[in-house]
Protein backbone atom coordinates (compact mmCIF):
# COMPACT_ATOMS: atom_id res chain seq x y z
CA UNK A 1 0.00 0.00 0.00
CA UNK A 2 1.53 3.30 -1.06
CA UNK A 3 0.97 6.45 0.96
CA UNK A 4 2.25 9.99 0.61
CA UNK A 5 3.60 11.98 3.50
CA UNK A 6 6.15 14.45 4.78
CA UNK A 7 9.33 13.70 6.70
CA UNK A 8 9.03 15.51 10.02
CA UNK A 9 12.38 14.51 11.48
CA UNK A 10 15.29 12.13 11.09
CA UNK A 11 15.30 9.70 14.03
CA UNK A 12 18.57 7.95 13.35
CA UNK A 13 20.66 6.49 10.56
CA UNK A 14 18.26 5.05 8.01
CA UNK A 15 15.09 5.86 10.03
CA UNK A 16 12.81 8.85 9.57
CA UNK A 17 9.51 9.93 11.08
CA UNK A 18 6.90 10.49 8.37
CA UNK A 19 3.60 12.25 8.86
CA UNK A 20 0.85 10.86 6.63
CA UNK A 21 -2.72 11.98 6.12
CA UNK A 22 -5.65 9.59 6.27
CA UNK A 23 -6.49 8.24 2.81
CA UNK A 24 -9.60 6.41 1.67
CA UNK A 25 -7.87 3.06 2.37
CA UNK A 26 -7.08 4.27 5.89
CA UNK A 27 -10.71 5.17 6.50
CA UNK A 28 -11.80 1.63 5.61
CA UNK A 29 -9.14 -0.06 7.72
CA UNK A 30 -9.42 1.79 11.02
CA UNK A 31 -6.40 0.13 12.67
CA UNK A 32 -4.38 3.33 13.06
CA UNK A 33 -5.48 6.21 15.23
CA UNK A 34 -5.23 9.61 13.61
CA UNK A 35 -5.17 12.91 15.47
CA UNK A 36 -7.77 15.66 15.10
CA UNK A 37 -6.16 16.93 11.89
CA UNK A 38 -6.34 13.49 10.29
CA UNK A 39 -2.57 12.88 10.41
CA UNK A 40 -0.47 10.02 11.76
CA UNK A 41 3.27 9.92 12.46
CA UNK A 42 5.05 6.64 11.72
CA UNK A 43 8.65 5.48 11.49
CA UNK A 44 9.93 4.45 8.07
CA UNK A 45 13.18 3.10 6.65
CA UNK A 46 15.00 5.96 4.98
CA UNK A 47 17.45 4.14 2.71
CA UNK A 48 17.19 6.82 0.00
CA UNK A 49 18.41 9.63 2.26
CA UNK A 50 15.32 11.85 2.43
CA UNK A 51 15.76 14.84 4.72
CA UNK A 52 13.38 16.71 7.02
CA UNK A 53 10.48 18.53 5.32
CA UNK A 54 10.75 16.39 2.15
CA UNK A 55 7.51 15.14 0.63
CA UNK A 56 7.91 11.40 0.24
CA UNK A 57 6.09 8.28 -0.86
CA UNK A 58 6.18 5.33 1.50
CA UNK A 59 5.37 1.70 0.87
CA UNK A 60 3.61 -0.34 3.54
CA UNK A 61 3.81 -4.05 2.64
CA UNK A 62 0.30 -5.26 1.79
CA UNK A 63 0.98 -8.67 3.30
CA UNK A 64 1.63 -7.13 6.69
CA UNK A 65 -1.60 -5.11 6.50
CA UNK A 66 -3.63 -8.25 5.72
CA UNK A 67 -1.84 -10.30 8.38
CA UNK A 68 -2.40 -7.56 10.97
CA UNK A 69 -6.09 -7.46 10.14
CA UNK A 70 -6.41 -11.22 10.62
CA UNK A 71 -4.40 -11.16 13.85
CA UNK A 72 -6.55 -8.41 15.32
CA UNK A 73 -10.04 -9.20 14.03
CA UNK A 74 -10.36 -12.84 12.90
CA UNK A 75 -8.03 -14.98 15.02
CA UNK A 76 -9.41 -13.83 18.41
CA UNK A 77 -12.86 -15.03 17.32
CA UNK A 78 -11.40 -18.31 16.10
CA UNK A 79 -9.54 -18.81 19.39
CA UNK A 80 -12.71 -18.19 21.39
CA UNK A 81 -14.90 -20.47 19.31
CA UNK A 82 -12.35 -23.31 19.29
CA UNK A 83 -12.33 -23.31 23.08
CA UNK A 84 -16.10 -22.90 23.21
CA UNK A 85 -16.72 -25.87 20.91
CA UNK A 86 -14.50 -28.21 22.93
CA UNK A 87 -15.32 -27.29 26.54
CA UNK A 88 -17.78 -24.39 26.74
CA UNK A 89 -17.67 -20.69 27.40
CA UNK A 90 -15.02 -20.82 30.14
CA UNK A 91 -12.60 -22.67 27.85
CA UNK A 92 -13.40 -20.19 25.10
CA UNK A 93 -12.48 -17.32 27.40
CA UNK A 94 -9.25 -19.08 28.39
CA UNK A 95 -8.32 -19.68 24.72
CA UNK A 96 -9.04 -16.03 23.94
CA UNK A 97 -6.90 -14.88 26.87
CA UNK A 98 -4.04 -17.15 25.78
CA UNK A 99 -4.30 -15.82 22.24
CA UNK A 100 -4.20 -12.21 23.46
CA UNK A 101 -1.07 -12.98 25.50
CA UNK A 102 0.48 -14.53 22.38
CA UNK A 103 -0.52 -11.45 20.35
CA UNK A 104 1.08 -9.14 22.93
CA UNK A 105 4.45 -10.91 22.69
CA UNK A 106 4.19 -11.29 18.91
CA UNK A 107 3.64 -7.56 18.55
CA UNK A 108 6.62 -6.76 20.79
CA UNK A 109 8.96 -9.05 18.82
CA UNK A 110 7.74 -8.37 15.28
CA UNK A 111 8.09 -4.96 13.75
CA UNK A 112 7.10 -4.17 10.19
CA UNK A 113 8.53 -0.83 9.22
CA UNK A 114 7.31 0.95 6.09
CA UNK A 115 9.95 2.03 3.59
CA UNK A 116 10.41 5.42 1.93
CA UNK A 117 10.47 4.64 -1.78
CA UNK A 118 10.97 8.08 -3.31
CA UNK A 119 11.06 11.81 -2.69
CA UNK A 120 8.14 13.51 -4.43
Steps between C-alpha positions, in 0.01 A plus 500: 500500500653830394444815702628854465635699789755747628818425692470681832835400646791262461501257794827325432709354221260356245183581702272799454170608651239556229170676549225361277143612449207261515416365154189317386673165570579621852137590561391146411766331711472685830802334665702820539390788717525840338506830686240775463661627179482156340877439512710214635874490570678172426860384477628397158825365358682786333745318273474768229622781726191722517544799729262687730210682330527286183176375348540126461318188390509205736419137437324296767520129410149379415568159651565654839177702481297186422679295766444774759131510417468124548701506823285775647151421371468136387733286712362615839155380391646172378686450829183562700281272292755216498502500879123541513438203270722266702418592861254790520511870566765487774742315271420748225592787730823324599593440133428865422714615793786273391474633146510861622813423704655345188400808297660731758837323476474462122445873464798580724734271303378568146535841347401579144643834403378678187764608250546839334506422129550844347509873562208670326 
